[in-house]
Amino acid sequence: MGSRSRSGTKRRGAWVEGHARTIVSPLELKSRWGRKIYWALLTTILIVFTLVFVFPLYWMVTGAMKTGEEIAQMPPSLFPKAPDFSVFGDAWELFDMGLLLKNTLFYAIGAWLFALAVDVTAAYALSKLRPMFGNVILGAMLATLMIPPIVVMIPAYITVTDVPLFGWHLLNSPWAIWFPVAANGFNIFLLKRFFDSIPNELLEAAEIDGVPPWRILVSIILPISRPILGVVSIFTVVLVFKDFVWPLLVLPDSSKMTISVGLSQTAGAVTQNQIMAGLVMASVPMIIVFFFFQRSIMAGLTAGSLKG
């Protein structure tokens, strides 16, 4: 009798351990009211969070098509009375959006190439080559993430104005954008975690065949690391597009400004709806990148989290 009770307790414990570790138990979800309450709460939460994140974008788009009086009226209207799409053409010319987008795209592509070259090789060395004091180096890289960027901005600015040992003056040059973005501790950590999940037996087999380490990286590691490379690429491109303070300091020439700096410099000479139109056009490239690579974002962030 005692053995039966213990076995029954074990079975119930196993069932609880395997199936009931959730806020709502499976038995409650099987009931009619349980399913209704669950789906009602889930739908409400999803709608609320969607509105919180999407509403600013909607307000920006509709604000661009309103007149100045509609934007200033209280309480504000949710829809423009007479949508004016010509404001986008006016904003394109006033802000010189073509030049700003071309400059920002040029900086983003260069930063992306430099970031992949530096971060991938650093993560590969820390993960597979195992250098001396590798964990100390990785810890120092991650420690830099705890420092607010504004704290190191002045030392970084002094560095790009007169690069130590070389004496280079990098102001008003794309190198002032590319060099600081190239080494990123967070990207190196993501890449290292993914590289750690790649079986060492695969690399050892290549080494037995006489393949050098650089060839292993190019021919074996990179082809199977596309998800995490996509995530690092997106993070780097978005960082360049949204950054404001650093380009404002190192690119004072109006012909070399990024889109965020260019919009702020001209904002005082245009109307509010034209500012909104410029912001909408500045947001379009990143929205396209997100919808095109959203699967890579989720796949890359979860890749390497499980081994076995």
DABEL-V945172 format. One record per residue. N is the residue number from 1. RES is the residue in one letter. SS is DSSP state (H for helix, E for strand, C for the rest). OMEGA is omega in radians with two decimals (none if undefined). NEAR is the number of other C-alpha atoms within 12 Angstrom. Layout:
n:N res:RES ss:SS omega:OMEGA near:NEAR
n:N res:RES ss:SS omega:OMEGA near:NEAR
This chain:
n:1 res:M ss:C omega:3.13 near:7
n:2 res:G ss:H omega:3.14 near:8
n:3 res:S ss:H omega:3.11 near:9
n:4 res:R ss:H omega:-3.13 near:10
n:5 res:S ss:H omega:3.13 near:12
n:6 res:R ss:H omega:3.13 near:12
n:7 res:S ss:H omega:3.09 near:13
n:8 res:G ss:H omega:3.10 near:14
n:9 res:T ss:H omega:3.12 near:15
n:10 res:K ss:H omega:-3.14 near:15
n:11 res:R ss:H omega:3.12 near:15
n:12 res:R ss:H omega:3.11 near:15
n:13 res:G ss:H omega:3.10 near:16
n:14 res:A ss:H omega:3.12 near:14
n:15 res:W ss:H omega:3.13 near:16
n:16 res:V ss:H omega:-3.11 near:16
n:17 res:E ss:H omega:-3.06 near:14
n:18 res:G ss:H omega:-2.97 near:14
n:19 res:H ss:H omega:-2.94 near:16
n:20 res:A ss:C omega:3.13 near:17
n:21 res:R ss:C omega:3.11 near:13
n:22 res:T ss:C omega:3.11 near:13
n:23 res:I ss:C omega:3.11 near:11
n:24 res:V ss:C omega:-3.09 near:18
n:25 res:S ss:C omega:3.11 near:19
n:26 res:P ss:H omega:3.14 near:18
n:27 res:L ss:H omega:3.11 near:17
n:28 res:E ss:H omega:3.12 near:17
n:29 res:L ss:H omega:-3.14 near:18
n:30 res:K ss:H omega:3.12 near:14
n:31 res:S ss:C omega:-3.06 near:14
n:32 res:R ss:H omega:-3.13 near:12
n:33 res:W ss:H omega:3.11 near:13
n:34 res:G ss:H omega:3.11 near:17
n:35 res:R ss:H omega:-3.12 near:18
n:36 res:K ss:H omega:3.13 near:15
n:37 res:I ss:H omega:-3.13 near:17
n:38 res:Y ss:H omega:-3.10 near:21
n:39 res:W ss:H omega:3.09 near:16
n:40 res:A ss:H omega:3.12 near:14
n:41 res:L ss:H omega:-3.13 near:15
n:42 res:L ss:H omega:3.13 near:14
n:43 res:T ss:H omega:3.13 near:14
n:44 res:T ss:H omega:-3.14 near:14
n:45 res:I ss:H omega:3.14 near:14
n:46 res:L ss:H omega:3.14 near:15
n:47 res:I ss:H omega:-3.12 near:15
n:48 res:V ss:H omega:-3.13 near:14
n:49 res:F ss:H omega:3.08 near:13
n:50 res:T ss:H omega:3.12 near:15
n:51 res:L ss:H omega:-3.13 near:15
n:52 res:V ss:H omega:-3.08 near:14
n:53 res:F ss:H omega:-3.06 near:13
n:54 res:V ss:H omega:-3.04 near:16
n:55 res:F ss:H omega:3.09 near:17
n:56 res:P ss:H omega:3.09 near:18
n:57 res:L ss:H omega:3.09 near:23
n:58 res:Y ss:H omega:-3.13 near:22
n:59 res:W ss:H omega:3.12 near:26
n:60 res:M ss:H omega:-3.12 near:28
n:61 res:V ss:H omega:-3.14 near:32
n:62 res:T ss:H omega:3.10 near:33
n:63 res:G ss:H omega:3.11 near:40
n:64 res:A ss:H omega:-3.09 near:36
n:65 res:M ss:C omega:3.09 near:37
n:66 res:K ss:C omega:3.00 near:34
n:67 res:T ss:C omega:3.13 near:29
n:68 res:G ss:H omega:3.11 near:21
n:69 res:E ss:H omega:3.13 near:18
n:70 res:E ss:H omega:3.14 near:23
n:71 res:I ss:H omega:-3.07 near:27
n:72 res:A ss:H omega:-3.05 near:15
n:73 res:Q ss:C omega:3.11 near:14
n:74 res:M ss:C omega:-0.05 near:9
n:75 res:P ss:C omega:-3.10 near:9
n:76 res:P ss:C omega:3.11 near:18
n:77 res:S ss:C omega:-3.13 near:19
n:78 res:L ss:C omega:-3.09 near:21
n:79 res:F ss:C omega:3.05 near:20
n:80 res:P ss:C omega:-3.13 near:25
n:81 res:K ss:C omega:3.13 near:16
n:82 res:A ss:C omega:-3.09 near:15
n:83 res:P ss:C omega:-3.12 near:19
n:84 res:D ss:C omega:-3.11 near:22
n:85 res:F ss:C omega:3.14 near:22
n:86 res:S ss:H omega:-3.13 near:18
n:87 res:V ss:H omega:3.13 near:32
n:88 res:F ss:H omega:3.07 near:30
n:89 res:G ss:H omega:3.10 near:21
n:90 res:D ss:H omega:-3.14 near:24
n:91 res:A ss:H omega:3.12 near:32
n:92 res:W ss:H omega:-3.13 near:30
n:93 res:E ss:H omega:-3.09 near:20
n:94 res:L ss:H omega:-3.11 near:26
n:95 res:F ss:H omega:-3.04 near:39
n:96 res:D ss:C omega:-3.03 near:28
n:97 res:M ss:H omega:3.13 near:34
n:98 res:G ss:H omega:3.13 near:23
n:99 res:L ss:H omega:-3.12 near:22
n:100 res:L ss:H omega:3.12 near:33
n:101 res:L ss:H omega:3.13 near:33
n:102 res:K ss:H omega:3.11 near:21
n:103 res:N ss:H omega:-3.09 near:32
n:104 res:T ss:H omega:3.11 near:39
n:105 res:L ss:H omega:3.11 near:30
n:106 res:F ss:H omega:3.11 near:26
n:107 res:Y ss:H omega:-3.10 near:40
n:108 res:A ss:H omega:-3.14 near:36
n:109 res:I ss:H omega:3.11 near:27
n:110 res:G ss:H omega:3.11 near:28
n:111 res:A ss:H omega:3.12 near:36
n:112 res:W ss:H omega:-3.13 near:38
n:113 res:L ss:H omega:3.14 near:25
n:114 res:F ss:H omega:-3.13 near:28
n:115 res:A ss:H omega:3.12 near:39
n:116 res:L ss:H omega:-3.11 near:36
n:117 res:A ss:H omega:-3.08 near:28
n:118 res:V ss:H omega:-3.03 near:26
n:119 res:D ss:H omega:-3.13 near:35
n:120 res:V ss:H omega:-3.14 near:41
n:121 res:T ss:H omega:3.11 near:30
n:122 res:A ss:H omega:3.13 near:33
n:123 res:A ss:H omega:3.11 near:40
n:124 res:Y ss:H omega:3.12 near:38
n:125 res:A ss:H omega:-3.12 near:30
n:126 res:L ss:H omega:-3.06 near:30
n:127 res:S ss:H omega:-2.98 near:33
n:128 res:K ss:H omega:-3.12 near:31
n:129 res:L ss:H omega:3.05 near:24
n:130 res:R ss:C omega:3.13 near:18
n:131 res:P ss:C omega:3.08 near:16
n:132 res:M ss:C omega:-3.11 near:12
n:133 res:F ss:C omega:3.13 near:13
n:134 res:G ss:H omega:3.13 near:20
n:135 res:N ss:H omega:3.10 near:19
n:136 res:V ss:H omega:3.13 near:14
n:137 res:I ss:H omega:3.11 near:22
n:138 res:L ss:H omega:3.10 near:32
n:139 res:G ss:H omega:3.11 near:18
n:140 res:A ss:H omega:3.09 near:19
n:141 res:M ss:H omega:-3.14 near:24
n:142 res:L ss:H omega:3.11 near:20
n:143 res:A ss:H omega:3.11 near:17
n:144 res:T ss:H omega:3.12 near:19
n:145 res:L ss:H omega:3.13 near:20
n:146 res:M ss:H omega:-3.10 near:15
n:147 res:I ss:C omega:3.11 near:14
n:148 res:P ss:C omega:-3.12 near:10
n:149 res:P ss:C omega:-3.10 near:18
n:150 res:I ss:C omega:-3.12 near:14
n:151 res:V ss:C omega:-3.08 near:13
n:152 res:V ss:C omega:-3.07 near:17
n:153 res:M ss:H omega:3.14 near:20
n:154 res:I ss:H omega:3.05 near:16
n:155 res:P ss:H omega:3.12 near:16
n:156 res:A ss:H omega:3.12 near:25
n:157 res:Y ss:H omega:3.10 near:28
n:158 res:I ss:H omega:-3.13 near:20
n:159 res:T ss:H omega:-3.10 near:24
n:160 res:V ss:H omega:3.06 near:31
n:161 res:T ss:H omega:3.11 near:23
n:162 res:D ss:C omega:-3.05 near:17
n:163 res:V ss:C omega:-3.13 near:19
n:164 res:P ss:C omega:3.12 near:14
n:165 res:L ss:C omega:-3.09 near:9
n:166 res:F ss:C omega:3.14 near:11
n:167 res:G ss:C omega:-3.12 near:12
n:168 res:W ss:C omega:3.05 near:16
n:169 res:H ss:C omega:-2.97 near:20
n:170 res:L ss:C omega:3.12 near:27
n:171 res:L ss:C omega:-3.12 near:29
n:172 res:N ss:C omega:3.06 near:25
n:173 res:S ss:C omega:3.13 near:27
n:174 res:P ss:C omega:3.13 near:32
n:175 res:W ss:H omega:3.10 near:27
n:176 res:A ss:H omega:3.06 near:34
n:177 res:I ss:H omega:-3.01 near:44
n:178 res:W ss:H omega:-3.06 near:35
n:179 res:F ss:H omega:3.14 near:29
n:180 res:P ss:H omega:-3.10 near:33
n:181 res:V ss:H omega:-2.98 near:39
n:182 res:A ss:H omega:-3.10 near:36
n:183 res:A ss:C omega:-3.11 near:31
n:184 res:N ss:C omega:-3.09 near:36
n:185 res:G ss:H omega:-3.13 near:30
n:186 res:F ss:H omega:3.11 near:31
n:187 res:N ss:H omega:3.11 near:38
n:188 res:I ss:H omega:3.13 near:38
n:189 res:F ss:H omega:3.11 near:36
n:190 res:L ss:H omega:-3.13 near:37
n:191 res:L ss:H omega:3.14 near:46
n:192 res:K ss:H omega:3.12 near:36
n:193 res:R ss:H omega:3.11 near:29
n:194 res:F ss:H omega:-3.14 near:37
n:195 res:F ss:H omega:3.10 near:41
n:196 res:D ss:H omega:-3.11 near:29
n:197 res:S ss:C omega:3.11 near:26
n:198 res:I ss:C omega:-3.08 near:29
n:199 res:P ss:C omega:3.10 near:20
n:200 res:N ss:H omega:3.13 near:18
n:201 res:E ss:H omega:3.12 near:12
n:202 res:L ss:H omega:-3.14 near:21
n:203 res:L ss:H omega:3.11 near:28
n:204 res:E ss:H omega:3.09 near:19
n:205 res:A ss:H omega:3.10 near:15
n:206 res:A ss:H omega:3.13 near:21
n:207 res:E ss:H omega:3.11 near:18
n:208 res:I ss:H omega:3.11 near:13
n:209 res:D ss:C omega:3.09 near:13
n:210 res:G ss:C omega:3.14 near:13
n:211 res:V ss:C omega:3.14 near:18
n:212 res:P ss:C omega:-3.09 near:18
n:213 res:P ss:H omega:-3.13 near:22
n:214 res:W ss:H omega:3.12 near:21
n:215 res:R ss:H omega:3.06 near:17
n:216 res:I ss:H omega:3.12 near:28
n:217 res:L ss:H omega:-3.05 near:30
n:218 res:V ss:H omega:-2.98 near:18
n:219 res:S ss:H omega:-3.07 near:17
n:220 res:I ss:H omega:-3.03 near:26
n:221 res:I ss:H omega:-3.03 near:35
n:222 res:L ss:C omega:-3.13 near:26
n:223 res:P ss:H omega:-3.12 near:17
n:224 res:I ss:H omega:-3.12 near:24
n:225 res:S ss:H omega:-3.08 near:33
n:226 res:R ss:H omega:-3.14 near:26
n:227 res:P ss:H omega:-3.10 near:29
n:228 res:I ss:H omega:3.05 near:40
n:229 res:L ss:H omega:3.07 near:37
n:230 res:G ss:H omega:3.13 near:33
n:231 res:V ss:H omega:3.13 near:35
n:232 res:V ss:H omega:3.12 near:44
n:233 res:S ss:H omega:-3.13 near:38
n:234 res:I ss:H omega:3.13 near:38
n:235 res:F ss:H omega:-3.10 near:34
n:236 res:T ss:H omega:-3.12 near:37
n:237 res:V ss:H omega:3.14 near:34
n:238 res:V ss:H omega:3.12 near:31
n:239 res:L ss:H omega:3.14 near:32
n:240 res:V ss:H omega:-3.10 near:40
n:241 res:F ss:H omega:-3.02 near:39
n:242 res:K ss:H omega:-3.08 near:27
n:243 res:D ss:C omega:-3.08 near:27
n:244 res:F ss:C omega:-3.00 near:26
n:245 res:V ss:H omega:-3.09 near:25
n:246 res:W ss:H omega:3.05 near:33
n:247 res:P ss:H omega:3.10 near:38
n:248 res:L ss:H omega:-3.12 near:28
n:249 res:L ss:H omega:-2.96 near:28
n:250 res:V ss:H omega:3.14 near:34
n:251 res:L ss:C omega:-3.11 near:32
n:252 res:P ss:C omega:3.14 near:22
n:253 res:D ss:C omega:-3.07 near:20
n:254 res:S ss:H omega:-3.14 near:24
n:255 res:S ss:H omega:-3.11 near:22
n:256 res:K ss:H omega:-3.10 near:31
n:257 res:M ss:C omega:2.99 near:43
n:258 res:T ss:C omega:-3.04 near:45
n:259 res:I ss:H omega:-3.14 near:43
n:260 res:S ss:H omega:3.13 near:36
n:261 res:V ss:H omega:-3.13 near:36
n:262 res:G ss:H omega:3.11 near:38
n:263 res:L ss:H omega:-3.11 near:38
n:264 res:S ss:H omega:-3.11 near:25
n:265 res:Q ss:H omega:-3.09 near:23
n:266 res:T ss:H omega:-3.01 near:26
n:267 res:A ss:H omega:-3.09 near:23
n:268 res:G ss:H omega:-3.08 near:14
n:269 res:A ss:H omega:-3.10 near:14
n:270 res:V ss:C omega:-3.14 near:23
n:271 res:T ss:C omega:-3.10 near:26
n:272 res:Q ss:H omega:-3.14 near:28
n:273 res:N ss:H omega:3.06 near:35
n:274 res:Q ss:H omega:3.05 near:38
n:275 res:I ss:H omega:3.11 near:38
n:276 res:M ss:H omega:-3.14 near:37
n:277 res:A ss:H omega:3.09 near:39
n:278 res:G ss:H omega:3.10 near:41
n:279 res:L ss:H omega:3.10 near:38
n:280 res:V ss:H omega:-3.14 near:32
n:281 res:M ss:H omega:3.09 near:33
n:282 res:A ss:H omega:-3.12 near:38
n:283 res:S ss:H omega:-3.04 near:27
n:284 res:V ss:H omega:-3.12 near:19
n:285 res:P ss:H omega:-3.12 near:24
n:286 res:M ss:H omega:3.08 near:28
n:287 res:I ss:H omega:3.10 near:19
n:288 res:I ss:H omega:3.13 near:15
n:289 res:V ss:H omega:-3.13 near:23
n:290 res:F ss:H omega:-3.10 near:22
n:291 res:F ss:H omega:-3.14 near:15
n:292 res:F ss:H omega:-3.05 near:14
n:293 res:F ss:H omega:-3.07 near:24
n:294 res:Q ss:H omega:3.09 near:19
n:295 res:R ss:H omega:3.11 near:20
n:296 res:S ss:H omega:3.13 near:25
n:297 res:I ss:H omega:-3.10 near:24
n:298 res:M ss:H omega:-3.13 near:20
n:299 res:A ss:H omega:-3.11 near:21
n:300 res:G ss:H omega:-3.12 near:30
n:301 res:L ss:H omega:3.13 near:29
n:302 res:T ss:H omega:-3.13 near:20
n:303 res:A ss:C omega:3.13 near:29
n:304 res:G ss:C omega:-3.14 near:25
n:305 res:S ss:C omega:3.12 near:20
n:306 res:L ss:C omega:3.10 near:13
n:307 res:K ss:C omega:3.10 near:13
n:308 res:G ss:C omega:none near:8
